Amino acid sequence: MIKSKTGRGKLSRKLLAILMTSGMMTSGVYANDVYMEQIGDNSIVSITQTGAGNLVNGNVGGTGNNDDAAIIRGDNNNVTINQIGASNTVRMVINNESNGTGATVVVSADGSNNTQTIGCGTALSSTCNASIIRSEITGNNNNTVQTLSGGVTQSKISVNGNYNNVTHVASGIGQHSGEIVVSGSGTSSVANAVTLTQSGVSAKNAVITSNGSNNNVTVTQSD
């Protein structure tokens, strides 16, 4: 199932065509759902879903509905979403109000039962500026969360394994960066956990690498 609310210009029609092709050709049946609202400017959006039960929506807080629009909006967006396994979920917002700038977002999965929450701007105003956001998972039962709100934000979360919970939260006007690489697996009862929190006006940068199991890593950077 594909539901798309489109905005102004030729880009909206192009996005709708891409979504229709992805939904019909890669899944064979209508088991994968995409709920998208795209409004402008230089966006190129490509979505590929192969297994059954994959979902792209905008229920970022987890308290809405599965048919909430994923949104995208403002300026030079280039979003690529890939989900090859089954029962993967992407919850996305990016620039959901009038502001925006050059977000490039790559979301992937390959395994099954993974959830990736992107964010970028806040619910009230979007200031995600020059952003490059990636979250790439190979494995099963992983959960990644990125909530970025302003500054020259770059972020990368890459997971190779099972049962990993990875969170990067950044806000404010600092030059945030953040890169997290996780290789290893937890269990269904005790997942690996890595959390990076950045705030304040000063430039920030963090690279975190976690290997193995039974890991619980928390890093906070603030002024």
Secondary structure, DSSP 8 states (H G I E B T S, - for coil): -EEEEE-SSHHHHHHHHHHHHHHHHTTSSTT-EEEEEE--SS-EEEEEE-SSS-EEE--TTSSS-TTS-----SSS-EEEEEE-SSS-EEE--BS-SS-----EEEE---SSS-EEE--BS-SS--B-TT-EEEEEEESSS-EEEEEE-BSS-EEEEEEESSSEEEEEEE-SSS----EEEEES---SSS-EEEEEEE-SSS----EEEEESSS-EEEEEE--
